[in-house]
Amino acid sequence: MAKSSTRIELLQGTLDMLILRTLLFGPSHGHQIAKHIQRTTEEILQVERGSLYPALHRLERKGWIAAKWELAGKDLKREFKYYRLTATGKKQLVAEESKWKQFTGAIARVMWPAEEG
């Protein structure tokens, strides 16, 4: 992730969850995944190549995503490695989303405790 005053560092594992969530919409190559995360977060999160590709390879080794080289649409001289979510990856995404909701809920309770009355 790029560092600047408006950038946010991702917790370890968060990038994996964002990649899995992005691939829920269909197969994408690395650049598309990074751009989707950037656009969806209104430019707050920018995934650098040095973070993205190791994460994609890690997810592939775990069997959560699968990859296949395919020719680019109009430019049939170039190939892109397209990643897709596997059935195991979909199950993992559900588990990760559940853990994320618990985590963010716990942080919220510390940061903004309910008023005691």
MIDOSE-1310 file (N, C-alpha, C; in nm, 2 decimals, decimal comma, always signed):
residues 117
maks	+0,08/-0,12/+0,00/+0,00/+0,00/+0,00/+0,09/+0,12/+0,00; +0,05/+0,22/-0,08/+0,13/+0,35/-0,08/+0,11/+0,42/+0,05; +0,21/+0,49/+0,09/+0,20/+0,57/+0,22/+0,19/+0,72/+0,18; +0,10/+0,78/+0,24/+0,09/+0,93/+0,24/-0,01/+0,97/+0,35
stri	-0,03/+1,09/+0,36/-0,12/+1,14/+0,47/-0,26/+1,09/+0,45; -0,31/+1,06/+0,33/-0,44/+1,02/+0,31/-0,46/+0,87/+0,29; -0,34/+0,80/+0,29/-0,34/+0,66/+0,26/-0,36/+0,58/+0,39; -0,41/+0,46/+0,39/-0,43/+0,38/+0,50/-0,36/+0,25/+0,48
ellq	-0,28/+0,21/+0,58/-0,21/+0,08/+0,57/-0,31/-0,03/+0,61; -0,31/-0,13/+0,53/-0,40/-0,24/+0,55/-0,34/-0,34/+0,65; -0,42/-0,39/+0,74/-0,38/-0,50/+0,83/-0,35/-0,62/+0,75; -0,26/-0,70/+0,80/-0,22/-0,83/+0,73/-0,35/-0,91/+0,72
gtld	-0,38/-0,97/+0,60/-0,50/-1,05/+0,58/-0,61/-0,97/+0,52; -0,61/-0,84/+0,54/-0,72/-0,75/+0,48/-0,71/-0,75/+0,33; -0,59/-0,74/+0,28/-0,57/-0,74/+0,13/-0,63/-0,87/+0,07; -0,60/-0,98/+0,14/-0,65/-1,11/+0,09/-0,80/-1,10/+0,08
mlil	-0,86/-1,05/+0,18/-1,01/-1,05/+0,18/-1,06/-0,96/+0,07; -1,00/-0,84/+0,05/-1,04/-0,75/-0,06/-1,02/-0,81/-0,19; -0,92/-0,89/-0,21/-0,89/-0,96/-0,34/-1,00/-1,06/-0,36; -1,03/-1,14/-0,26/-1,14/-1,24/-0,27/-1,27/-1,18/-0,30
rtll	-1,30/-1,07/-0,24/-1,43/-1,00/-0,26/-1,43/-0,94/-0,40; -1,32/-0,89/-0,45/-1,32/-0,83/-0,59/-1,35/-0,94/-0,69; -1,29/-1,06/-0,67/-1,30/-1,17/-0,76/-1,44/-1,24/-0,75; -1,52/-1,20/-0,65/-1,66/-1,25/-0,65/-1,74/-1,20/-0,77
fgps	-1,69/-1,09/-0,82/-1,76/-1,03/-0,94/-1,72/-1,09/-1,07; -1,62/-1,17/-1,07/-1,57/-1,24/-1,19/-1,42/-1,24/-1,20; -1,37/-1,31/-1,30/-1,23/-1,32/-1,32/-1,17/-1,18/-1,36; -1,05/-1,15/-1,31/-0,98/-1,03/-1,33/-0,83/-1,05/-1,33
hghq	-0,76/-0,97/-1,41/-0,61/-0,97/-1,39/-0,57/-0,88/-1,29; -0,44/-0,88/-1,25/-0,39/-0,81/-1,13/-0,42/-0,66/-1,14; -0,40/-0,60/-1,25/-0,42/-0,45/-1,26/-0,57/-0,42/-1,24; -0,66/-0,50/-1,29/-0,80/-0,48/-1,28/-0,84/-0,49/-1,13
iakh	-0,78/-0,58/-1,06/-0,81/-0,60/-0,92/-0,76/-0,48/-0,84; -0,64/-0,43/-0,86/-0,59/-0,32/-0,79/-0,67/-0,19/-0,82; -0,71/-0,17/-0,95/-0,79/-0,06/-0,99/-0,93/-0,06/-0,92; -0,99/-0,18/-0,91/-1,12/-0,20/-0,85/-1,12/-0,16/-0,71
iqrt	-1,02/-0,20/-0,64/-1,00/-0,17/-0,49/-0,98/-0,02/-0,48; -0,90/+0,04/-0,57/-0,87/+0,18/-0,56/-1,00/+0,26/-0,59; -1,07/+0,23/-0,69/-1,20/+0,30/-0,73/-1,30/+0,29/-0,62; -1,32/+0,16/-0,57/-1,42/+0,14/-0,47/-1,40/+0,21/-0,34
teei	-1,27/+0,23/-0,31/-1,24/+0,30/-0,18/-1,22/+0,44/-0,20; -1,26/+0,50/-0,31/-1,25/+0,64/-0,35/-1,10/+0,68/-0,33; -1,01/+0,60/-0,39/-0,87/+0,63/-0,39/-0,80/+0,62/-0,26; -0,87/+0,58/-0,15/-0,80/+0,58/-0,02/-0,70/+0,46/-0,02
lqve	-0,74/+0,35/-0,07/-0,65/+0,23/-0,08/-0,59/+0,22/-0,21; -0,46/+0,21/-0,22/-0,39/+0,19/-0,35/-0,30/+0,07/-0,33; -0,33/-0,03/-0,40/-0,25/-0,16/-0,39/-0,13/-0,15/-0,48; -0,02/-0,16/-0,42/+0,11/-0,16/-0,50/+0,14/-0,30/-0,55
rgsl	+0,21/-0,31/-0,66/+0,25/-0,44/-0,72/+0,32/-0,52/-0,62; +0,40/-0,46/-0,54/+0,48/-0,53/-0,44/+0,40/-0,60/-0,33; +0,28/-0,56/-0,31/+0,18/-0,62/-0,22/+0,09/-0,71/-0,29; +0,04/-0,66/-0,41/-0,07/-0,74/-0,48/-0,02/-0,88/-0,53
ypal	+0,09/-0,88/-0,60/+0,13/-1,01/-0,66/+0,17/-1,11/-0,56; +0,24/-1,08/-0,45/+0,27/-1,18/-0,35/+0,14/-1,23/-0,29; +0,04/-1,14/-0,27/-0,09/-1,18/-0,21/-0,16/-1,28/-0,31; -0,16/-1,24/-0,44/-0,23/-1,33/-0,54/-0,16/-1,47/-0,54
hrle	-0,03/-1,47/-0,54/+0,04/-1,60/-0,54/+0,01/-1,68/-0,41; +0,00/-1,61/-0,30/-0,03/-1,68/-0,17/-0,17/-1,74/-0,17; -0,27/-1,66/-0,23/-0,41/-1,71/-0,24/-0,42/-1,83/-0,33; -0,34/-1,82/-0,44/-0,34/-1,93/-0,54/-0,28/-2,06/-0,47
rkgw	-0,17/-2,05/-0,39/-0,11/-2,16/-0,32/-0,21/-2,22/-0,23; -0,30/-2,14/-0,16/-0,40/-2,19/-0,07/-0,52/-2,25/-0,14; -0,53/-2,23/-0,27/-0,64/-2,29/-0,34/-0,76/-2,20/-0,34; -0,75/-2,08/-0,29/-0,87/-1,99/-0,28/-0,89/-1,92/-0,41
iaak	-0,79/-1,91/-0,50/-0,81/-1,86/-0,63/-0,74/-1,95/-0,73; -0,77/-1,94/-0,86/-0,71/-2,01/-0,96/-0,67/-1,91/-1,07; -0,56/-1,94/-1,14/-0,52/-1,84/-1,24/-0,50/-1,91/-1,38; -0,52/-1,84/-1,48/-0,51/-1,89/-1,62/-0,46/-1,78/-1,71
wela	-0,36/-1,80/-1,79/-0,32/-1,70/-1,89/-0,42/-1,70/-2,01; -0,46/-1,58/-2,04/-0,55/-1,56/-2,16/-0,51/-1,44/-2,24; -0,54/-1,45/-2,37/-0,51/-1,34/-2,46/-0,60/-1,22/-2,42; -0,54/-1,10/-2,43/-0,61/-0,98/-2,40/-0,72/-0,96/-2,51
gkdl	-0,83/-0,90/-2,47/-0,94/-0,87/-2,57/-0,91/-0,83/-2,70; -0,88/-0,70/-2,72/-0,85/-0,64/-2,85/-0,70/-0,66/-2,89; -0,62/-0,66/-2,79/-0,47/-0,68/-2,82/-0,44/-0,83/-2,81; -0,46/-0,90/-2,91/-0,44/-1,05/-2,91/-0,29/-1,08/-2,91
kref	-0,20/-0,98/-2,90/-0,06/-1,01/-2,89/-0,01/-1,02/-2,75; -0,10/-0,98/-2,66/-0,06/-0,98/-2,51/-0,15/-1,08/-2,44; -0,09/-1,14/-2,34/-0,16/-1,23/-2,25/-0,16/-1,17/-2,11; -0,27/-1,19/-2,04/-0,28/-1,15/-1,90/-0,32/-1,27/-1,82
kyyr	-0,27/-1,27/-1,70/-0,30/-1,38/-1,61/-0,43/-1,34/-1,53; -0,54/-1,42/-1,56/-0,67/-1,39/-1,50/-0,68/-1,48/-1,38; -0,73/-1,42/-1,27/-0,75/-1,49/-1,15/-0,90/-1,50/-1,13; -0,94/-1,62/-1,07/-1,08/-1,64/-1,04/-1,10/-1,70/-0,91
ltat	-1,21/-1,68/-0,84/-1,24/-1,73/-0,71/-1,28/-1,88/-0,73; -1,22/-1,96/-0,64/-1,26/-2,10/-0,64/-1,37/-2,12/-0,54; -1,43/-2,24/-0,54/-1,54/-2,27/-0,44/-1,48/-2,26/-0,30; -1,36/-2,31/-0,28/-1,29/-2,30/-0,15/-1,27/-2,15/-0,11
gkkq	-1,24/-2,07/-0,21/-1,22/-1,93/-0,19/-1,35/-1,86/-0,15; -1,46/-1,90/-0,21/-1,59/-1,84/-0,17/-1,62/-1,87/-0,03; -1,59/-1,99/+0,02/-1,62/-2,03/+0,16/-1,52/-1,95/+0,25; -1,40/-1,93/+0,21/-1,30/-1,85/+0,29/-1,35/-1,71/+0,30
lvae	-1,40/-1,65/+0,19/-1,45/-1,51/+0,19/-1,56/-1,49/+0,29; -1,65/-1,59/+0,30/-1,76/-1,58/+0,40/-1,70/-1,58/+0,54; -1,60/-1,67/+0,56/-1,53/-1,67/+0,70/-1,46/-1,54/+0,72; -1,39/-1,49/+0,62/-1,32/-1,36/+0,64/-1,41/-1,25/+0,67
eskw	-1,52/-1,24/+0,60/-1,62/-1,13/+0,62/-1,67/-1,14/+0,76; -1,70/-1,26/+0,81/-1,75/-1,28/+0,95/-1,65/-1,23/+1,05; -1,52/-1,27/+1,03/-1,41/-1,22/+1,12/-1,40/-1,07/+1,11; -1,41/-1,01/+0,99/-1,39/-0,87/+0,97/-1,50/-0,79/+1,05
kqft	-1,63/-0,84/+1,04/-1,74/-0,78/+1,11/-1,71/-0,78/+1,26; -1,66/-0,89/+1,32/-1,63/-0,90/+1,46/-1,52/-0,80/+1,50; -1,42/-0,80/+1,41/-1,31/-0,71/+1,44/-1,35/-0,57/+1,44; -1,42/-0,52/+1,34/-1,45/-0,38/+1,33/-1,55/-0,35/+1,44
gaia	-1,64/-0,44/+1,47/-1,73/-0,42/+1,58/-1,66/-0,40/+1,72; -1,56/-0,48/+1,74/-1,48/-0,47/+1,86/-1,40/-0,33/+1,87; -1,34/-0,29/+1,75/-1,27/-0,16/+1,75/-1,37/-0,05/+1,77; -1,49/-0,06/+1,71/-1,59/+0,05/+1,73/-1,63/+0,06/+1,87
rvmw	-1,65/-0,05/+1,94/-1,69/-0,04/+2,08/-1,58/+0,02/+2,17; -1,46/+0,01/+2,13/-1,35/+0,08/+2,21/-1,35/+0,23/+2,17; -1,36/+0,26/+2,04/-1,35/+0,39/+2,00/-1,47/+0,48/+2,03; -1,59/+0,42/+2,02/-1,71/+0,49/+2,04/-1,80/+0,41/+2,14
paee	-1,76/+0,40/+2,26/-1,84/+0,32/+2,36/-1,99/+0,38/+2,37; -2,08/+0,28/+2,39/-2,22/+0,32/+2,41/-2,23/+0,40/+2,54; -2,31/+0,50/+2,53/-2,32/+0,59/+2,65/-2,39/+0,51/+2,76; -2,33/+0,51/+2,88/-2,39/+0,44/+2,99/-2,50/+0,52/+3,05
g	-2,62/+0,46/+3,07/-2,73/+0,54/+3,12/-2,79/+0,47/+3,23
